[in-house]
Amino acid sequence: MKTTVSQAEGREFDAGLRAFFAYAGLGIAEATGGRFGAHVIRAVPGAYPLPKWHWHELEFQMVWVVRGWVRFEYEDIGEVTLRPGTSVLQPPRVKHREIAHSDDLELVEITSPAEFATHTLP
């Protein structure tokens, strides 16, 4: 591991796991040899999810909302709306889906490992 700083100024966002979000890595994957990952994720204005149930092959996933709002549904707790300052810990393999989000949504996601498979349910 190494000390890593990621400044907001000049941060570049690109396509990632979902087309309705833009992702910016925080350098955590590189600094930890892939054991952990962290991204700032922003909504792509005018692009919205098709609520599909899915789960991820990972050991840890935490989301913290910086701006806007997002509504998820989890198999174990039902529907929740996350607003600025709200966090959620998603247990390994928990089935969930995103229902909706605001155009100004920005959140931070931390995972372990950095790279993981996602499985969509029929």
Backbone as XML, in Angstrom:
<?xml version="1.0"?>
<chain id="A" units="angstrom">
  <residue number="1" name="MET">
    <atom name="N" x="0.838" y="-1.179" z="0.000"/>
    <atom name="CA" x="0.000" y="0.000" z="0.000"/>
    <atom name="C" x="0.877" y="1.235" z="0.000"/>
  </residue>
  <residue number="2" name="LYS">
    <atom name="N" x="0.334" y="2.322" z="-0.553"/>
    <atom name="CA" x="1.076" y="3.571" z="-0.537"/>
    <atom name="C" x="0.125" y="4.739" z="-0.302"/>
  </residue>
  <residue number="3" name="THR">
    <atom name="N" x="0.630" y="5.802" z="0.258"/>
    <atom name="CA" x="-0.156" y="7.002" z="0.488"/>
    <atom name="C" x="-0.576" y="7.561" z="-0.869"/>
  </residue>
  <residue number="4" name="THR">
    <atom name="N" x="-1.851" y="7.856" z="-1.015"/>
    <atom name="CA" x="-2.393" y="8.327" z="-2.288"/>
    <atom name="C" x="-3.324" y="9.500" z="-2.043"/>
  </residue>
  <residue number="5" name="VAL">
    <atom name="N" x="-3.164" y="10.552" z="-2.839"/>
    <atom name="CA" x="-4.024" y="11.730" z="-2.754"/>
    <atom name="C" x="-4.706" y="11.894" z="-4.102"/>
  </residue>
  <residue number="6" name="SER">
    <atom name="N" x="-6.012" y="12.131" z="-4.080"/>
    <atom name="CA" x="-6.785" y="12.354" z="-5.304"/>
    <atom name="C" x="-7.495" y="13.693" z="-5.171"/>
  </residue>
  <residue number="7" name="GLN">
    <atom name="N" x="-7.047" y="14.678" z="-5.913"/>
    <atom name="CA" x="-7.623" y="16.018" z="-5.857"/>
    <atom name="C" x="-8.880" y="16.096" z="-6.725"/>
  </residue>
  <residue number="8" name="ALA">
    <atom name="N" x="-9.867" y="16.849" z="-6.278"/>
    <atom name="CA" x="-11.102" y="17.027" z="-7.050"/>
    <atom name="C" x="-10.844" y="17.833" z="-8.321"/>
  </residue>
  <residue number="9" name="GLU">
    <atom name="N" x="-9.969" y="18.831" z="-8.227"/>
    <atom name="CA" x="-9.677" y="19.668" z="-9.386"/>
    <atom name="C" x="-9.011" y="18.835" z="-10.475"/>
  </residue>
  <residue number="10" name="GLY">
    <atom name="N" x="-9.578" y="18.886" z="-11.680"/>
    <atom name="CA" x="-9.025" y="18.149" z="-12.808"/>
    <atom name="C" x="-9.410" y="16.685" z="-12.864"/>
  </residue>
  <residue number="11" name="ARG">
    <atom name="N" x="-10.260" y="16.222" z="-11.943"/>
    <atom name="CA" x="-10.680" y="14.813" z="-11.944"/>
    <atom name="C" x="-11.439" y="14.515" z="-13.226"/>
  </residue>
  <residue number="12" name="GLU">
    <atom name="N" x="-11.098" y="13.414" z="-13.873"/>
    <atom name="CA" x="-11.747" y="13.027" z="-15.128"/>
    <atom name="C" x="-12.717" y="11.884" z="-14.891"/>
  </residue>
  <residue number="13" name="PHE">
    <atom name="N" x="-13.899" y="12.030" z="-15.470"/>
    <atom name="CA" x="-14.943" y="11.005" z="-15.377"/>
    <atom name="C" x="-15.068" y="10.307" z="-16.714"/>
  </residue>
  <residue number="14" name="ASP">
    <atom name="N" x="-15.349" y="9.001" z="-16.656"/>
    <atom name="CA" x="-15.561" y="8.253" z="-17.891"/>
    <atom name="C" x="-16.623" y="7.186" z="-17.672"/>
  </residue>
  <residue number="15" name="ALA">
    <atom name="N" x="-16.909" y="6.433" z="-18.714"/>
    <atom name="CA" x="-17.920" y="5.375" z="-18.644"/>
    <atom name="C" x="-17.441" y="4.285" z="-17.694"/>
  </residue>
  <residue number="16" name="GLY">
    <atom name="N" x="-18.392" y="3.592" z="-17.122"/>
    <atom name="CA" x="-18.052" y="2.517" z="-16.199"/>
    <atom name="C" x="-19.064" y="1.405" z="-16.289"/>
  </residue>
  <residue number="17" name="LEU">
    <atom name="N" x="-19.379" y="0.825" z="-15.153"/>
    <atom name="CA" x="-20.277" y="-0.327" z="-15.071"/>
    <atom name="C" x="-21.661" y="-0.039" z="-15.652"/>
  </residue>
  <residue number="18" name="ARG">
    <atom name="N" x="-22.163" y="1.167" z="-15.454"/>
    <atom name="CA" x="-23.508" y="1.503" z="-15.928"/>
    <atom name="C" x="-23.467" y="2.758" z="-16.793"/>
  </residue>
  <residue number="19" name="ALA">
    <atom name="N" x="-24.191" y="2.746" z="-17.909"/>
    <atom name="CA" x="-24.159" y="3.844" z="-18.882"/>
    <atom name="C" x="-24.774" y="5.130" z="-18.350"/>
  </residue>
  <residue number="20" name="PHE">
    <atom name="N" x="-25.630" y="5.045" z="-17.333"/>
    <atom name="CA" x="-26.270" y="6.244" z="-16.792"/>
    <atom name="C" x="-25.438" y="6.915" z="-15.710"/>
  </residue>
  <residue number="21" name="PHE">
    <atom name="N" x="-24.226" y="6.395" z="-15.452"/>
    <atom name="CA" x="-23.300" y="6.990" z="-14.489"/>
    <atom name="C" x="-21.950" y="7.244" z="-15.154"/>
  </residue>
  <residue number="22" name="ALA">
    <atom name="N" x="-21.241" y="8.267" z="-14.675"/>
    <atom name="CA" x="-19.852" y="8.525" z="-15.056"/>
    <atom name="C" x="-18.999" y="8.284" z="-13.813"/>
  </residue>
  <residue number="23" name="TYR">
    <atom name="N" x="-17.847" y="7.675" z="-14.003"/>
    <atom name="CA" x="-17.012" y="7.220" z="-12.896"/>
    <atom name="C" x="-15.649" y="7.904" z="-12.911"/>
  </residue>
  <residue number="24" name="ALA">
    <atom name="N" x="-15.126" y="8.221" z="-11.725"/>
    <atom name="CA" x="-13.769" y="8.732" z="-11.584"/>
    <atom name="C" x="-13.086" y="7.956" z="-10.459"/>
  </residue>
  <residue number="25" name="GLY">
    <atom name="N" x="-12.048" y="7.231" z="-10.800"/>
    <atom name="CA" x="-11.297" y="6.482" z="-9.802"/>
    <atom name="C" x="-10.535" y="7.421" z="-8.886"/>
  </residue>
  <residue number="26" name="LEU">
    <atom name="N" x="-10.310" y="6.981" z="-7.655"/>
    <atom name="CA" x="-9.602" y="7.791" z="-6.667"/>
    <atom name="C" x="-8.179" y="7.292" z="-6.419"/>
  </residue>
  <residue number="27" name="GLY">
    <atom name="N" x="-7.700" y="6.355" z="-7.240"/>
    <atom name="CA" x="-6.342" y="5.850" z="-7.104"/>
    <atom name="C" x="-6.169" y="4.770" z="-6.051"/>
  </residue>
  <residue number="28" name="ILE">
    <atom name="N" x="-7.251" y="4.359" z="-5.430"/>
    <atom name="CA" x="-7.187" y="3.364" z="-4.355"/>
    <atom name="C" x="-6.842" y="1.977" z="-4.897"/>
  </residue>
  <residue number="29" name="ALA">
    <atom name="N" x="-7.406" y="1.619" z="-6.046"/>
    <atom name="CA" x="-7.122" y="0.300" z="-6.633"/>
    <atom name="C" x="-5.625" y="0.141" z="-6.897"/>
  </residue>
  <residue number="30" name="GLU">
    <atom name="N" x="-5.028" y="1.160" z="-7.476"/>
    <atom name="CA" x="-3.591" y="1.110" z="-7.776"/>
    <atom name="C" x="-2.753" y="1.075" z="-6.498"/>
  </residue>
  <residue number="31" name="ALA">
    <atom name="N" x="-3.159" y="1.866" z="-5.514"/>
    <atom name="CA" x="-2.400" y="1.972" z="-4.264"/>
    <atom name="C" x="-2.485" y="0.719" z="-3.409"/>
  </residue>
  <residue number="32" name="THR">
    <atom name="N" x="-3.534" y="-0.093" z="-3.604"/>
    <atom name="CA" x="-3.728" y="-1.300" z="-2.781"/>
    <atom name="C" x="-3.550" y="-2.585" z="-3.572"/>
  </residue>
  <residue number="33" name="GLY">
    <atom name="N" x="-3.034" y="-2.481" z="-4.776"/>
    <atom name="CA" x="-2.859" y="-3.682" z="-5.596"/>
    <atom name="C" x="-4.171" y="-4.352" z="-5.934"/>
  </residue>
  <residue number="34" name="GLY">
    <atom name="N" x="-5.253" y="-3.574" z="-6.009"/>
    <atom name="CA" x="-6.564" y="-4.110" z="-6.374"/>
    <atom name="C" x="-7.377" y="-4.664" z="-5.219"/>
  </residue>
  <residue number="35" name="ARG">
    <atom name="N" x="-6.840" y="-4.629" z="-4.008"/>
    <atom name="CA" x="-7.604" y="-5.152" z="-2.859"/>
    <atom name="C" x="-8.823" y="-4.308" z="-2.540"/>
  </residue>
  <residue number="36" name="PHE">
    <atom name="N" x="-8.732" y="-2.981" z="-2.808"/>
    <atom name="CA" x="-9.846" y="-2.068" z="-2.579"/>
    <atom name="C" x="-10.002" y="-1.156" z="-3.787"/>
  </residue>
  <residue number="37" name="GLY">
    <atom name="N" x="-11.202" y="-0.639" z="-3.971"/>
    <atom name="CA" x="-11.456" y="0.339" z="-5.015"/>
    <atom name="C" x="-12.314" y="1.453" z="-4.456"/>
  </residue>
  <residue number="38" name="ALA">
    <atom name="N" x="-12.181" y="2.642" z="-5.011"/>
    <atom name="CA" x="-13.023" y="3.768" z="-4.608"/>
    <atom name="C" x="-13.234" y="4.653" z="-5.819"/>
  </residue>
  <residue number="39" name="HIS">
    <atom name="N" x="-14.478" y="5.068" z="-6.012"/>
    <atom name="CA" x="-14.854" y="5.914" z="-7.137"/>
    <atom name="C" x="-15.771" y="7.028" z="-6.677"/>
  </residue>
  <residue number="40" name="VAL">
    <atom name="N" x="-15.691" y="8.144" z="-7.367"/>
    <atom name="CA" x="-16.746" y="9.139" z="-7.309"/>
    <atom name="C" x="-17.620" y="8.820" z="-8.512"/>
  </residue>
  <residue number="41" name="ILE">
    <atom name="N" x="-18.902" y="8.722" z="-8.293"/>
    <atom name="CA" x="-19.842" y="8.377" z="-9.359"/>
    <atom name="C" x="-20.852" y="9.506" z="-9.486"/>
  </residue>
  <residue number="42" name="ARG">
    <atom name="N" x="-21.050" y="9.979" z="-10.722"/>
    <atom name="CA" x="-22.011" y="11.047" z="-10.997"/>
    <atom name="C" x="-23.045" y="10.546" z="-11.990"/>
  </residue>
  <residue number="43" name="ALA">
    <atom name="N" x="-24.270" y="11.038" z="-11.811"/>
    <atom name="CA" x="-25.333" y="10.725" z="-12.770"/>
    <atom name="C" x="-25.036" y="11.412" z="-14.091"/>
  </residue>
  <residue number="44" name="VAL">
    <atom name="N" x="-25.361" y="10.748" z="-15.182"/>
    <atom name="CA" x="-25.334" y="11.358" z="-16.506"/>
    <atom name="C" x="-26.719" y="11.974" z="-16.694"/>
  </residue>
  <residue number="45" name="PRO">
    <atom name="N" x="-26.839" y="13.303" z="-16.721"/>
    <atom name="CA" x="-28.160" y="13.940" z="-16.801"/>
    <atom name="C" x="-28.977" y="13.415" z="-17.983"/>
  </residue>
  <residue number="46" name="GLY">
    <atom name="N" x="-30.231" y="13.078" z="-17.692"/>
    <atom name="CA" x="-31.140" y="12.578" z="-18.717"/>
    <atom name="C" x="-31.034" y="11.084" z="-18.978"/>
  </residue>
  <residue number="47" name="ALA">
    <atom name="N" x="-30.100" y="10.392" z="-18.334"/>
    <atom name="CA" x="-29.949" y="8.932" z="-18.491"/>
    <atom name="C" x="-30.364" y="8.269" z="-17.179"/>
  </residue>
  <residue number="48" name="TYR">
    <atom name="N" x="-31.240" y="7.273" z="-17.279"/>
    <atom name="CA" x="-31.795" y="6.671" z="-16.069"/>
    <atom name="C" x="-31.742" y="5.156" z="-16.140"/>
  </residue>
  <residue number="49" name="PRO">
    <atom name="N" x="-31.791" y="4.506" z="-14.980"/>
    <atom name="CA" x="-31.678" y="3.042" z="-14.947"/>
    <atom name="C" x="-32.966" y="2.343" z="-15.372"/>
  </residue>
  <residue number="50" name="LEU">
    <atom name="N" x="-32.789" y="1.130" z="-15.848"/>
    <atom name="CA" x="-33.896" y="0.184" z="-15.967"/>
    <atom name="C" x="-33.742" y="-0.689" z="-14.728"/>
  </residue>
  <residue number="51" name="PRO">
    <atom name="N" x="-34.675" y="-0.601" z="-13.781"/>
    <atom name="CA" x="-34.476" y="-1.286" z="-12.495"/>
    <atom name="C" x="-34.372" y="-2.812" z="-12.642"/>
  </residue>
  <residue number="52" name="LYS">
    <atom name="N" x="-33.156" y="-3.314" z="-12.693"/>
    <atom name="CA" x="-32.905" y="-4.754" z="-12.818"/>
    <atom name="C" x="-32.236" y="-5.260" z="-11.541"/>
  </residue>
  <residue number="53" name="TRP">
    <atom name="N" x="-32.787" y="-6.346" z="-11.021"/>
    <atom name="CA" x="-32.186" y="-6.970" z="-9.852"/>
    <atom name="C" x="-30.831" y="-7.538" z="-10.231"/>
  </residue>
  <residue number="54" name="HIS">
    <atom name="N" x="-29.849" y="-7.350" z="-9.356"/>
    <atom name="CA" x="-28.511" y="-7.866" z="-9.602"/>
    <atom name="C" x="-27.764" y="-8.014" z="-8.274"/>
  </residue>
  <residue number="55" name="TRP">
    <atom name="N" x="-26.609" y="-8.634" z="-8.341"/>
    <atom name="CA" x="-25.733" y="-8.742" z="-7.177"/>
    <atom name="C" x="-24.282" y="-8.742" z="-7.651"/>
  </residue>
  <residue number="56" name="HIS">
    <atom name="N" x="-23.373" y="-8.439" z="-6.714"/>
    <atom name="CA" x="-21.959" y="-8.325" z="-7.047"/>
    <atom name="C" x="-21.144" y="-9.364" z="-6.282"/>
  </residue>
  <residue number="57" name="GLU">
    <atom name="N" x="-20.113" y="-9.875" z="-6.940"/>
    <atom name="CA" x="-19.166" y="-10.781" z="-6.295"/>
    <atom name="C" x="-18.076" y="-9.945" z="-5.644"/>
  </residue>
  <residue number="58" name="LEU">
    <atom name="N" x="-18.320" y="-9.550" z="-4.408"/>
    <atom name="CA" x="-17.322" y="-8.781" z="-3.675"/>
    <atom name="C" x="-17.469" y="-9.033" z="-2.187"/>
  </residue>
  <residue number="59" name="GLU">
    <atom name="N" x="-16.478" y="-8.597" z="-1.443"/>
    <atom name="CA" x="-16.474" y="-8.780" z="0.002"/>
    <atom name="C" x="-17.033" y="-7.578" z="0.749"/>
  </residue>
  <residue number="60" name="PHE">
    <atom name="N" x="-16.927" y="-6.392" z="0.125"/>
    <atom name="CA" x="-17.334" y="-5.167" z="0.810"/>
    <atom name="C" x="-17.792" y="-4.155" z="-0.227"/>
  </residue>
  <residue number="61" name="GLN">
    <atom name="N" x="-18.920" y="-3.482" z="0.057"/>
    <atom name="CA" x="-19.392" y="-2.399" z="-0.802"/>
    <atom name="C" x="-20.120" y="-1.386" z="0.071"/>
  </residue>
  <residue number="62" name="MET">
    <atom name="N" x="-19.637" y="-0.149" z="0.015"/>
    <atom name="CA" x="-20.236" y="0.944" z="0.768"/>
    <atom name="C" x="-20.449" y="2.116" z="-0.173"/>
  </residue>
  <residue number="63" name="VAL">
    <atom name="N" x="-21.584" y="2.773" z="-0.027"/>
    <atom name="CA" x="-21.916" y="3.942" z="-0.839"/>
    <atom name="C" x="-22.223" y="5.095" z="0.107"/>
  </residue>
  <residue number="64" name="TRP">
    <atom name="N" x="-21.729" y="6.284" z="-0.218"/>
    <atom name="CA" x="-22.000" y="7.497" z="0.556"/>
    <atom name="C" x="-22.417" y="8.585" z="-0.419"/>
  </residue>
  <residue number="65" name="VAL">
    <atom name="N" x="-23.607" y="9.168" z="-0.209"/>
    <atom name="CA" x="-24.146" y="10.176" z="-1.119"/>
    <atom name="C" x="-23.604" y="11.559" z="-0.759"/>
  </residue>
  <residue number="66" name="VAL">
    <atom name="N" x="-23.043" y="12.216" z="-1.768"/>
    <atom name="CA" x="-22.486" y="13.553" z="-1.612"/>
    <atom name="C" x="-23.524" y="14.612" z="-1.976"/>
  </residue>
  <residue number="67" name="ARG">
    <atom name="N" x="-24.241" y="14.380" z="-3.083"/>
    <atom name="CA" x="-25.189" y="15.365" z="-3.622"/>
    <atom name="C" x="-26.329" y="14.621" z="-4.313"/>
  </residue>
  <residue number="68" name="GLY">
    <atom name="N" x="-27.513" y="15.237" z="-4.338"/>
    <atom name="CA" x="-28.669" y="14.631" z="-5.001"/>
    <atom name="C" x="-29.289" y="13.525" z="-4.174"/>
  </residue>
  <residue number="69" name="TRP">
    <atom name="N" x="-29.944" y="12.597" z="-4.850"/>
    <atom name="CA" x="-30.574" y="11.475" z="-4.167"/>
    <atom name="C" x="-30.608" y="10.263" z="-5.107"/>
  </residue>
  <residue number="70" name="VAL">
    <atom name="N" x="-30.723" y="9.079" z="-4.513"/>
    <atom name="CA" x="-30.852" y="7.834" z="-5.268"/>
    <atom name="C" x="-31.755" y="6.897" z="-4.473"/>
  </residue>
  <residue number="71" name="ARG">
    <atom name="N" x="-32.610" y="6.166" z="-5.183"/>
    <atom name="CA" x="-33.530" y="5.212" z="-4.552"/>
    <atom name="C" x="-33.136" y="3.797" z="-4.965"/>
  </residue>
  <residue number="72" name="PHE">
    <atom name="N" x="-32.855" y="2.958" z="-3.955"/>
    <atom name="CA" x="-32.518" y="1.556" z="-4.176"/>
    <atom name="C" x="-33.579" y="0.670" z="-3.542"/>
  </residue>
  <residue number="73" name="GLU">
    <atom name="N" x="-33.635" y="-0.564" z="-3.997"/>
    <atom name="CA" x="-34.427" y="-1.590" z="-3.330"/>
    <atom name="C" x="-33.498" y="-2.761" z="-3.065"/>
  </residue>
  <residue number="74" name="TYR">
    <atom name="N" x="-33.524" y="-3.240" z="-1.811"/>
    <atom name="CA" x="-32.692" y="-4.358" z="-1.387"/>
    <atom name="C" x="-33.582" y="-5.523" z="-1.003"/>
  </residue>
  <residue number="75" name="GLU">
    <atom name="N" x="-33.100" y="-6.732" z="-1.272"/>
    <atom name="CA" x="-33.902" y="-7.918" z="-0.960"/>
    <atom name="C" x="-34.162" y="-8.062" z="0.530"/>
  </residue>
  <residue number="76" name="ASP">
    <atom name="N" x="-33.287" y="-7.530" z="1.373"/>
    <atom name="CA" x="-33.424" y="-7.752" z="2.813"/>
    <atom name="C" x="-34.118" y="-6.606" z="3.563"/>
  </residue>
  <residue number="77" name="ILE">
    <atom name="N" x="-34.065" y="-5.370" z="3.044"/>
    <atom name="CA" x="-34.664" y="-4.250" z="3.792"/>
    <atom name="C" x="-35.700" y="-3.467" z="2.995"/>
  </residue>
  <residue number="78" name="GLY">
    <atom name="N" x="-35.882" y="-3.803" z="1.726"/>
    <atom name="CA" x="-36.863" y="-3.098" z="0.913"/>
    <atom name="C" x="-36.304" y="-1.832" z="0.290"/>
  </residue>
  <residue number="79" name="GLU">
    <atom name="N" x="-37.176" y="-0.873" z="0.009"/>
    <atom name="CA" x="-36.824" y="0.344" z="-0.707"/>
    <atom name="C" x="-36.318" y="1.420" z="0.251"/>
  </residue>
  <residue number="80" name="VAL">
    <atom name="N" x="-35.233" y="2.093" z="-0.149"/>
    <atom name="CA" x="-34.682" y="3.195" z="0.633"/>
    <atom name="C" x="-34.257" y="4.317" z="-0.304"/>
  </residue>
  <residue number="81" name="THR">
    <atom name="N" x="-34.386" y="5.555" z="0.169"/>
    <atom name="CA" x="-33.898" y="6.712" z="-0.572"/>
    <atom name="C" x="-32.702" y="7.256" z="0.177"/>
  </residue>
  <residue number="82" name="LEU">
    <atom name="N" x="-31.589" y="7.401" z="-0.542"/>
    <atom name="CA" x="-30.360" y="7.920" z="0.035"/>
    <atom name="C" x="-30.208" y="9.371" z="-0.391"/>
  </residue>
  <residue number="83" name="ARG">
    <atom name="N" x="-29.968" y="10.236" z="0.571"/>
    <atom name="CA" x="-29.805" y="11.670" z="0.338"/>
    <atom name="C" x="-28.408" y="12.093" z="0.814"/>
  </residue>
  <residue number="84" name="PRO">
    <atom name="N" x="-27.998" y="13.338" z="0.577"/>
    <atom name="CA" x="-26.651" y="13.760" z="0.976"/>
    <atom name="C" x="-26.334" y="13.423" z="2.428"/>
  </residue>
  <residue number="85" name="GLY">
    <atom name="N" x="-25.155" y="12.826" z="2.621"/>
    <atom name="CA" x="-24.714" y="12.429" z="3.946"/>
    <atom name="C" x="-25.131" y="11.031" z="4.344"/>
  </residue>
  <residue number="86" name="THR">
    <atom name="N" x="-26.001" y="10.389" z="3.552"/>
    <atom name="CA" x="-26.474" y="9.039" z="3.852"/>
    <atom name="C" x="-25.497" y="8.019" z="3.292"/>
  </residue>
  <residue number="87" name="SER">
    <atom name="N" x="-25.274" y="6.957" z="4.044"/>
    <atom name="CA" x="-24.437" y="5.865" z="3.566"/>
    <atom name="C" x="-25.209" y="4.560" z="3.653"/>
  </residue>
  <residue number="88" name="VAL">
    <atom name="N" x="-24.746" y="3.583" z="2.888"/>
    <atom name="CA" x="-25.319" y="2.244" z="2.951"/>
    <atom name="C" x="-24.194" y="1.235" z="2.792"/>
  </residue>
  <residue number="89" name="LEU">
    <atom name="N" x="-24.215" y="0.211" z="3.630"/>
    <atom name="CA" x="-23.317" y="-0.922" z="3.505"/>
    <atom name="C" x="-24.117" y="-2.032" z="2.848"/>
  </residue>
  <residue number="90" name="GLN">
    <atom name="N" x="-23.668" y="-2.482" z="1.692"/>
    <atom name="CA" x="-24.347" y="-3.564" z="0.988"/>
    <atom name="C" x="-23.590" y="-4.852" z="1.275"/>
  </residue>
  <residue number="91" name="PRO">
    <atom name="N" x="-24.203" y="-5.802" z="1.989"/>
    <atom name="CA" x="-23.516" y="-7.050" z="2.300"/>
    <atom name="C" x="-23.141" y="-7.814" z="1.018"/>
  </residue>
  <residue number="92" name="PRO">
    <atom name="N" x="-22.142" y="-8.685" z="1.102"/>
    <atom name="CA" x="-21.768" y="-9.485" z="-0.060"/>
    <atom name="C" x="-22.966" y="-10.226" z="-0.638"/>
  </residue>
  <residue number="93" name="ARG">
    <atom name="N" x="-23.096" y="-10.145" z="-1.955"/>
    <atom name="CA" x="-24.102" y="-10.885" z="-2.731"/>
    <atom name="C" x="-25.550" y="-10.479" z="-2.456"/>
  </residue>
  <residue number="94" name="VAL">
    <atom name="N" x="-25.782" y="-9.380" z="-1.762"/>
    <atom name="CA" x="-27.161" y="-8.955" z="-1.528"/>
    <atom name="C" x="-27.770" y="-8.541" z="-2.871"/>
  </residue>
  <residue number="95" name="LYS">
    <atom name="N" x="-28.960" y="-9.021" z="-3.143"/>
    <atom name="CA" x="-29.651" y="-8.654" z="-4.384"/>
    <atom name="C" x="-30.260" y="-7.266" z="-4.200"/>
  </residue>
  <residue number="96" name="HIS">
    <atom name="N" x="-30.083" y="-6.424" z="-5.222"/>
    <atom name="CA" x="-30.572" y="-5.057" z="-5.133"/>
    <atom name="C" x="-30.789" y="-4.497" z="-6.530"/>
  </residue>
  <residue number="97" name="ARG">
    <atom name="N" x="-31.448" y="-3.355" z="-6.581"/>
    <atom name="CA" x="-31.639" y="-2.659" z="-7.850"/>
    <atom name="C" x="-31.793" y="-1.173" z="-7.567"/>
  </residue>
  <residue number="98" name="GLU">
    <atom name="N" x="-31.331" y="-0.379" z="-8.534"/>
    <atom name="CA" x="-31.551" y="1.049" z="-8.445"/>
    <atom name="C" x="-32.863" y="1.348" z="-9.134"/>
  </residue>
  <residue number="99" name="ILE">
    <atom name="N" x="-33.699" y="2.128" z="-8.480"/>
    <atom name="CA" x="-35.009" y="2.455" z="-9.035"/>
    <atom name="C" x="-34.978" y="3.803" z="-9.745"/>
  </residue>
  <residue number="100" name="ALA">
    <atom name="N" x="-34.343" y="4.800" z="-9.128"/>
    <atom name="CA" x="-34.321" y="6.146" z="-9.712"/>
    <atom name="C" x="-33.225" y="6.962" z="-9.037"/>
  </residue>
  <residue number="101" name="HIS">
    <atom name="N" x="-32.842" y="8.071" z="-9.687"/>
    <atom name="CA" x="-31.886" y="9.000" z="-9.089"/>
    <atom name="C" x="-32.093" y="10.386" z="-9.680"/>
  </residue>
  <residue number="102" name="SER">
    <atom name="N" x="-31.578" y="11.385" z="-8.973"/>
    <atom name="CA" x="-31.658" y="12.767" z="-9.452"/>
    <atom name="C" x="-30.545" y="13.010" z="-10.471"/>
  </residue>
  <residue number="103" name="ASP">
    <atom name="N" x="-30.756" y="13.999" z="-11.348"/>
    <atom name="CA" x="-29.751" y="14.328" z="-12.357"/>
    <atom name="C" x="-28.456" y="14.857" z="-11.746"/>
  </residue>
  <residue number="104" name="ASP">
    <atom name="N" x="-28.521" y="15.366" z="-10.507"/>
    <atom name="CA" x="-27.322" y="15.909" z="-9.874"/>
    <atom name="C" x="-26.685" y="14.940" z="-8.881"/>
  </residue>
  <residue number="105" name="LEU">
    <atom name="N" x="-27.059" y="13.657" z="-8.945"/>
    <atom name="CA" x="-26.518" y="12.669" z="-8.019"/>
    <atom name="C" x="-24.996" y="12.586" z="-8.124"/>
  </residue>
  <residue number="106" name="GLU">
    <atom name="N" x="-24.348" y="12.598" z="-6.974"/>
    <atom name="CA" x="-22.918" y="12.311" z="-6.879"/>
    <atom name="C" x="-22.730" y="11.490" z="-5.616"/>
  </residue>
  <residue number="107" name="LEU">
    <atom name="N" x="-22.013" y="10.392" z="-5.733"/>
    <atom name="CA" x="-21.779" y="9.526" z="-4.587"/>
    <atom name="C" x="-20.371" y="8.964" z="-4.631"/>
  </residue>
  <residue number="108" name="VAL">
    <atom name="N" x="-19.946" y="8.444" z="-3.505"/>
    <atom name="CA" x="-18.661" y="7.764" z="-3.393"/>
    <atom name="C" x="-18.957" y="6.306" z="-3.108"/>
  </residue>
  <residue number="109" name="GLU">
    <atom name="N" x="-18.279" y="5.418" z="-3.851"/>
    <atom name="CA" x="-18.433" y="3.978" z="-3.656"/>
    <atom name="C" x="-17.072" y="3.397" z="-3.311"/>
  </residue>
  <residue number="110" name="ILE">
    <atom name="N" x="-17.031" y="2.564" z="-2.273"/>
    <atom name="CA" x="-15.812" y="1.872" z="-1.864"/>
    <atom name="C" x="-16.101" y="0.380" z="-1.909"/>
  </residue>
  <residue number="111" name="THR">
    <atom name="N" x="-15.214" y="-0.372" z="-2.554"/>
    <atom name="CA" x="-15.429" y="-1.810" z="-2.709"/>
    <atom name="C" x="-14.164" y="-2.593" z="-2.373"/>
  </residue>
  <residue number="112" name="SER">
    <atom name="N" x="-14.360" y="-3.861" z="-2.115"/>
    <atom name="CA" x="-13.260" y="-4.805" z="-1.992"/>
    <atom name="C" x="-13.731" y="-6.133" z="-2.559"/>
  </residue>
  <residue number="113" name="PRO">
    <atom name="N" x="-13.048" y="-6.600" z="-3.598"/>
    <atom name="CA" x="-11.885" y="-6.003" z="-4.257"/>
    <atom name="C" x="-12.290" y="-4.861" z="-5.201"/>
  </residue>
  <residue number="114" name="ALA">
    <atom name="N" x="-11.289" y="-4.274" z="-5.847"/>
    <atom name="CA" x="-11.548" y="-3.166" z="-6.775"/>
    <atom name="C" x="-12.325" y="-3.636" z="-8.006"/>
  </residue>
  <residue number="115" name="GLU">
    <atom name="N" x="-11.944" y="-4.759" z="-8.560"/>
    <atom name="CA" x="-12.614" y="-5.339" z="-9.728"/>
    <atom name="C" x="-13.491" y="-6.484" z="-9.258"/>
  </residue>
  <residue number="116" name="PHE">
    <atom name="N" x="-14.725" y="-6.555" z="-9.762"/>
    <atom name="CA" x="-15.633" y="-7.611" z="-9.332"/>
    <atom name="C" x="-16.664" y="-7.868" z="-10.427"/>
  </residue>
  <residue number="117" name="ALA">
    <atom name="N" x="-17.228" y="-9.046" z="-10.394"/>
    <atom name="CA" x="-18.267" y="-9.420" z="-11.361"/>
    <atom name="C" x="-19.636" y="-8.991" z="-10.836"/>
  </residue>
  <residue number="118" name="THR">
    <atom name="N" x="-20.510" y="-8.635" z="-11.778"/>
    <atom name="CA" x="-21.894" y="-8.297" z="-11.471"/>
    <atom name="C" x="-22.796" y="-9.281" z="-12.196"/>
  </residue>
  <residue number="119" name="HIS">
    <atom name="N" x="-23.783" y="-9.814" z="-11.491"/>
    <atom name="CA" x="-24.710" y="-10.790" z="-12.060"/>
    <atom name="C" x="-26.117" y="-10.229" z="-12.068"/>
  </residue>
  <residue number="120" name="THR">
    <atom name="N" x="-26.710" y="-10.145" z="-13.249"/>
    <atom name="CA" x="-28.078" y="-9.654" z="-13.402"/>
    <atom name="C" x="-29.027" y="-10.841" z="-13.328"/>
  </residue>
  <residue number="121" name="LEU">
    <atom name="N" x="-30.116" y="-10.663" z="-12.622"/>
    <atom name="CA" x="-31.108" y="-11.731" z="-12.477"/>
    <atom name="C" x="-32.145" y="-11.631" z="-13.594"/>
  </residue>
  <residue number="122" name="PRO">
    <atom name="N" x="-32.724" y="-12.761" z="-13.958"/>
    <atom name="CA" x="-33.739" y="-12.749" z="-15.035"/>
    <atom name="C" x="-34.990" y="-12.004" z="-14.651"/>
  </residue>
</chain>
